[in-house]
Every structure is written in C-alpha cells, then in structure tokens.
C-alpha cells in the first residue's frame, strides 16, 4: 500500500487520524518522511510519516 503522506506538500491541509481535537492543520514541510504541520489547537507538530498517515483535507466546510 502506498503511503498517502508522500503527496503532502507545504500549504496542504490535513487532519491527524488519532487526534481529531487538534483541528485541521497546515503542512509546513515534508522532508524524509518527517512532516511538520501547524495545528490550531496544539501549534507546530512534527509527525513521523512512517508511523502516522495524515488525512488530507480538501474541503473544510
């Protein structure tokens, strides 16, 4: 199975599958499987993309 994290680019909006209370975050960088995203409720978070598959958000309404 392909890892959806490989398509994430800066500016894309995402949700963390295990932390819905974090809200919708914005990808800051995706380098070597480490994804940095800024979430409204927790701030900047670095995610290990080999362990967590973030969920792209295409419509937040």
SEMARBA-904050 format. One record per residue: x, y, z of N, C-alpha, C in turn; residue in three letters. Coordinates in nm, 3 decimals, always signed. Layout:
BEGIN
<pt n_X="X" n_Y="Y" n_Z="Z" ca_X="X" ca_Y="Y" ca_Z="Z" c_X="X" c_Y="Y" c_Z="Z" residuo="ALA"/>
...
//
This chain:
BEGIN
<pt n_X="+0.084" n_Y="-0.120" n_Z="+0.000" ca_X="+0.000" ca_Y="+0.000" ca_Z="+0.000" c_X="+0.087" c_Y="+0.124" c_Z="+0.000" residuo="UNK"/>
<pt n_X="+0.056" n_Y="+0.220" n_Z="-0.086" ca_X="+0.133" ca_Y="+0.344" ca_Z="-0.092" c_X="+0.097" c_Y="+0.432" c_Z="+0.027" residuo="UNK"/>
<pt n_X="+0.196" n_Y="+0.507" n_Z="+0.071" ca_X="+0.176" ca_Y="+0.596" ca_Z="+0.184" c_X="+0.125" c_Y="+0.731" c_Z="+0.133" residuo="UNK"/>
<pt n_X="+0.006" n_Y="+0.770" n_Z="+0.176" ca_X="-0.055" ca_Y="+0.895" ca_Z="+0.131" c_X="+0.030" c_Y="+1.015" c_Z="+0.173" residuo="UNK"/>
<pt n_X="+0.113" n_Y="+1.002" n_Z="+0.274" ca_X="+0.196" ca_Y="+1.114" ca_Z="+0.320" c_X="+0.291" c_Y="+1.163" c_Z="+0.211" residuo="UNK"/>
<pt n_X="+0.325" n_Y="+1.079" n_Z="+0.115" ca_X="+0.419" ca_Y="+1.120" ca_Z="+0.012" c_X="+0.362" c_Y="+1.230" c_Z="-0.078" residuo="UNK"/>
<pt n_X="+0.230" n_Y="+1.247" n_Z="-0.083" ca_X="+0.170" ca_Y="+1.352" ca_Z="-0.167" c_X="+0.157" c_Y="+1.485" c_Z="-0.093" residuo="UNK"/>
<pt n_X="+0.182" n_Y="+1.486" n_Z="+0.038" ca_X="+0.163" ca_Y="+1.607" ca_Z="+0.116" c_X="+0.272" c_Y="+1.709" c_Z="+0.086" residuo="UNK"/>
<pt n_X="+0.229" n_Y="+1.830" n_Z="+0.053" ca_X="+0.321" ca_Y="+1.938" ca_Z="+0.023" c_X="+0.286" c_Y="+2.059" c_Z="+0.109" residuo="UNK"/>
<pt n_X="+0.382" n_Y="+2.151" n_Z="+0.128" ca_X="+0.353" ca_Y="+2.270" ca_Z="+0.208" c_X="+0.229" c_Y="+2.343" c_Z="+0.159" residuo="UNK"/>
<pt n_X="+0.147" n_Y="+2.382" n_Z="+0.256" ca_X="+0.023" ca_Y="+2.451" ca_Z="+0.227" c_X="-0.099" c_Y="+2.362" c_Z="+0.229" residuo="UNK"/>
<pt n_X="-0.079" n_Y="+2.231" n_Z="+0.211" ca_X="-0.194" ca_Y="+2.140" ca_Z="+0.214" c_X="-0.250" c_Y="+2.133" c_Z="+0.356" residuo="UNK"/>
<pt n_X="-0.379" n_Y="+2.109" n_Z="+0.363" ca_X="-0.447" ca_Y="+2.098" ca_Z="+0.492" c_X="-0.466" c_Y="+1.951" c_Z="+0.526" residuo="UNK"/>
<pt n_X="-0.447" n_Y="+1.918" n_Z="+0.655" ca_X="-0.451" ca_Y="+1.778" ca_Z="+0.699" c_X="-0.517" c_Y="+1.766" c_Z="+0.836" residuo="UNK"/>
<pt n_X="-0.558" n_Y="+1.644" n_Z="+0.865" ca_X="-0.604" ca_Y="+1.609" ca_Z="+1.000" c_X="-0.523" c_Y="+1.490" c_Z="+1.048" residuo="UNK"/>
<pt n_X="-0.504" n_Y="+1.484" n_Z="+1.179" ca_X="-0.436" ca_Y="+1.370" ca_Z="+1.241" c_X="-0.543" c_Y="+1.267" c_Z="+1.275" residuo="UNK"/>
<pt n_X="-0.530" n_Y="+1.143" n_Z="+1.227" ca_X="-0.637" ca_Y="+1.044" ca_Z="+1.246" c_X="-0.664" c_Y="+1.008" c_Z="+1.392" residuo="UNK"/>
<pt n_X="-0.564" n_Y="+1.022" n_Z="+1.478" ca_X="-0.580" ca_Y="+0.986" ca_Z="+1.619" c_X="-0.604" c_Y="+1.106" c_Z="+1.709" residuo="UNK"/>
<pt n_X="-0.601" n_Y="+1.226" n_Z="+1.653" ca_X="-0.615" ca_Y="+1.349" ca_Z="+1.733" c_X="-0.715" c_Y="+1.445" c_Z="+1.668" residuo="UNK"/>
<pt n_X="-0.842" n_Y="+1.407" n_Z="+1.656" ca_X="-0.938" ca_Y="+1.495" ca_Z="+1.588" c_X="-0.956" c_Y="+1.630" c_Z="+1.658" residuo="UNK"/>
<pt n_X="-0.928" n_Y="+1.635" n_Z="+1.788" ca_X="-0.942" ca_Y="+1.760" ca_Z="+1.862" c_X="-0.835" c_Y="+1.862" c_Z="+1.826" residuo="UNK"/>
<pt n_X="-0.731" n_Y="+1.823" n_Z="+1.752" ca_X="-0.629" ca_Y="+1.917" ca_Z="+1.708" c_X="-0.680" c_Y="+2.010" c_Z="+1.599" residuo="UNK"/>
<pt n_X="-0.788" n_Y="+1.972" n_Z="+1.532" ca_X="-0.841" ca_Y="+2.052" ca_Z="+1.423" c_X="-0.768" c_Y="+2.024" c_Z="+1.293" residuo="UNK"/>
<pt n_X="-0.791" n_Y="+2.112" n_Z="+1.196" ca_X="-0.728" ca_Y="+2.098" ca_Z="+1.065" c_X="-0.596" c_Y="+2.173" c_Z="+1.065" residuo="UNK"/>
<pt n_X="-0.490" n_Y="+2.102" n_Z="+1.033" ca_X="-0.357" ca_Y="+2.163" ca_Z="+1.030" c_X="-0.312" c_Y="+2.194" c_Z="+0.889" residuo="UNK"/>
<pt n_X="-0.206" n_Y="+2.272" n_Z="+0.880" ca_X="-0.148" ca_Y="+2.305" ca_Z="+0.751" c_X="-0.005" c_Y="+2.253" c_Z="+0.747" residuo="UNK"/>
<pt n_X="+0.028" n_Y="+2.180" n_Z="+0.642" ca_X="+0.162" ca_Y="+2.124" ca_Z="+0.625" c_X="+0.261" c_Y="+2.237" c_Z="+0.604" residuo="UNK"/>
<pt n_X="+0.370" n_Y="+2.234" n_Z="+0.681" ca_X="+0.477" ca_Y="+2.331" ca_Z="+0.666" c_X="+0.591" c_Y="+2.274" c_Z="+0.584" residuo="UNK"/>
<pt n_X="+0.620" n_Y="+2.143" n_Z="+0.606" ca_X="+0.725" ca_Y="+2.076" ca_Z="+0.529" c_X="+0.704" c_Y="+1.925" c_Z="+0.534" residuo="UNK"/>
<pt n_X="+0.765" n_Y="+1.857" n_Z="+0.438" ca_X="+0.760" ca_Y="+1.710" ca_Z="+0.431" c_X="+0.895" c_Y="+1.666" c_Z="+0.378" residuo="UNK"/>
<pt n_X="+0.986" n_Y="+1.635" n_Z="+0.470" ca_X="+1.124" ca_Y="+1.604" ca_Z="+0.434" c_X="+1.163" c_Y="+1.470" c_Z="+0.495" residuo="UNK"/>
<pt n_X="+1.198" n_Y="+1.376" n_Z="+0.409" ca_X="+1.246" ca_Y="+1.246" ca_Z="+0.456" c_X="+1.148" c_Y="+1.172" c_Z="+0.545" residuo="UNK"/>
<pt n_X="+1.019" n_Y="+1.188" n_Z="+0.519" ca_X="+0.918" ca_Y="+1.118" ca_Z="+0.597" c_X="+0.879" c_Y="+1.189" c_Z="+0.726" residuo="UNK"/>
<pt n_X="+0.942" n_Y="+1.302" n_Z="+0.756" ca_X="+0.905" ca_Y="+1.383" ca_Z="+0.871" c_X="+0.820" c_Y="+1.500" c_Z="+0.822" residuo="UNK"/>
<pt n_X="+0.697" n_Y="+1.504" n_Z="+0.870" ca_X="+0.602" ca_Y="+1.606" ca_Z="+0.826" c_X="+0.581" c_Y="+1.705" c_Z="+0.940" residuo="UNK"/>
<pt n_X="+0.608" n_Y="+1.831" n_Z="+0.912" ca_X="+0.580" ca_Y="+1.937" ca_Z="+1.009" c_X="+0.450" c_Y="+2.003" c_Z="+0.968" residuo="UNK"/>
<pt n_X="+0.357" n_Y="+2.009" n_Z="+1.064" ca_X="+0.228" ca_Y="+2.071" ca_Z="+1.038" c_X="+0.192" c_Y="+2.161" c_Z="+1.155" residuo="UNK"/>
<pt n_X="+0.122" n_Y="+2.268" n_Z="+1.124" ca_X="+0.077" ca_Y="+2.362" ca_Z="+1.226" c_X="-0.073" c_Y="+2.341" c_Z="+1.248" residuo="UNK"/>
<pt n_X="-0.109" n_Y="+2.298" n_Z="+1.371" ca_X="-0.248" ca_Y="+2.272" ca_Z="+1.406" c_X="-0.298" c_Y="+2.385" c_Z="+1.497" residuo="UNK"/>
<pt n_X="-0.424" n_Y="+2.429" n_Z="+1.478" ca_X="-0.474" ca_Y="+2.543" ca_Z="+1.555" c_X="-0.479" c_Y="+2.519" c_Z="+1.705" residuo="UNK"/>
<pt n_X="-0.500" n_Y="+2.397" n_Z="+1.748" ca_X="-0.516" ca_Y="+2.371" ca_Z="+1.891" c_X="-0.387" c_Y="+2.332" c_Z="+1.963" residuo="UNK"/>
<pt n_X="-0.283" n_Y="+2.292" n_Z="+1.889" ca_X="-0.159" ca_Y="+2.248" ca_Z="+1.954" c_X="-0.034" c_Y="+2.313" c_Z="+1.899" residuo="UNK"/>
<pt n_X="-0.045" n_Y="+2.387" n_Z="+1.790" ca_X="+0.071" ca_Y="+2.452" ca_Z="+1.730" c_X="+0.146" c_Y="+2.360" c_Z="+1.636" residuo="UNK"/>
<pt n_X="+0.277" n_Y="+2.386" n_Z="+1.623" ca_X="+0.360" ca_Y="+2.312" ca_Z="+1.530" c_X="+0.394" c_Y="+2.175" c_Z="+1.584" residuo="UNK"/>
<pt n_X="+0.372" n_Y="+2.072" n_Z="+1.501" ca_X="+0.395" ca_Y="+1.933" ca_Z="+1.539" c_X="+0.475" c_Y="+1.865" c_Z="+1.429" residuo="UNK"/>
<pt n_X="+0.573" n_Y="+1.784" n_Z="+1.468" ca_X="+0.647" ca_Y="+1.703" ca_Z="+1.371" c_X="+0.594" c_Y="+1.560" c_Z="+1.380" residuo="UNK"/>
<pt n_X="+0.548" n_Y="+1.508" n_Z="+1.268" ca_X="+0.486" ca_Y="+1.375" ca_Z="+1.260" c_X="+0.582" c_Y="+1.281" c_Z="+1.188" residuo="UNK"/>
<pt n_X="+0.598" n_Y="+1.161" n_Z="+1.243" ca_X="+0.675" ca_Y="+1.057" ca_Z="+1.175" c_X="+0.583" c_Y="+0.992" c_Z="+1.073" residuo="UNK"/>
<pt n_X="+0.603" n_Y="+1.025" n_Z="+0.947" ca_X="+0.517" ca_Y="+0.977" ca_Z="+0.840" c_X="+0.522" c_Y="+0.827" c_Z="+0.817" residuo="UNK"/>
<pt n_X="+0.621" n_Y="+0.759" n_Z="+0.874" ca_X="+0.626" ca_Y="+0.614" ca_Z="+0.861" c_X="+0.534" c_Y="+0.547" c_Z="+0.962" residuo="UNK"/>
<pt n_X="+0.487" n_Y="+0.623" n_Z="+1.061" ca_X="+0.400" ca_Y="+0.567" ca_Z="+1.165" c_X="+0.257" c_Y="+0.618" c_Z="+1.160" residuo="UNK"/>
<pt n_X="+0.239" n_Y="+0.740" n_Z="+1.114" ca_X="+0.107" ca_Y="+0.803" ca_Z="+1.111" c_X="+0.076" c_Y="+0.850" c_Z="+0.969" residuo="UNK"/>
<pt n_X="-0.037" n_Y="+0.809" n_Z="+0.915" ca_X="-0.082" ca_Y="+0.857" ca_Z="+0.784" c_X="-0.181" c_Y="+0.971" c_Z="+0.807" residuo="UNK"/>
<pt n_X="-0.135" n_Y="+1.092" n_Z="+0.782" ca_X="-0.223" ca_Y="+1.207" ca_Z="+0.797" c_X="-0.332" c_Y="+1.204" c_Z="+0.690" residuo="UNK"/>
<pt n_X="-0.444" n_Y="+1.264" n_Z="+0.721" ca_X="-0.560" ca_Y="+1.264" ca_Z="+0.631" c_X="-0.570" c_Y="+1.398" c_Z="+0.559" residuo="UNK"/>
<pt n_X="-0.550" n_Y="+1.399" n_Z="+0.428" ca_X="-0.565" ca_Y="+1.525" ca_Z="+0.354" c_X="-0.707" c_Y="+1.578" c_Z="+0.365" residuo="UNK"/>
<pt n_X="-0.719" n_Y="+1.711" n_Z="+0.375" ca_X="-0.849" ca_Y="+1.777" ca_Z="+0.381" c_X="-0.861" c_Y="+1.863" c_Z="+0.257" residuo="UNK"/>
<pt n_X="-0.959" n_Y="+1.831" n_Z="+0.174" ca_X="-0.979" ca_Y="+1.906" ca_Z="+0.051" c_X="-1.095" c_Y="+2.004" c_Z="+0.061" residuo="UNK"/>
<pt n_X="-1.184" n_Y="+1.982" n_Z="+0.159" ca_X="-1.297" ca_Y="+2.071" ca_Z="+0.180" c_X="-1.323" c_Y="+2.077" c_Z="+0.329" residuo="UNK"/>
<pt n_X="-1.296" n_Y="+2.191" n_Z="+0.392" ca_X="-1.310" ca_Y="+2.204" ca_Z="+0.537" c_X="-1.446" c_Y="+2.263" c_Z="+0.574" residuo="UNK"/>
<pt n_X="-1.540" n_Y="+2.259" n_Z="+0.483" ca_X="-1.670" ca_Y="+2.319" ca_Z="+0.511" c_X="-1.771" c_Y="+2.217" c_Z="+0.517" residuo="UNK"/>
//
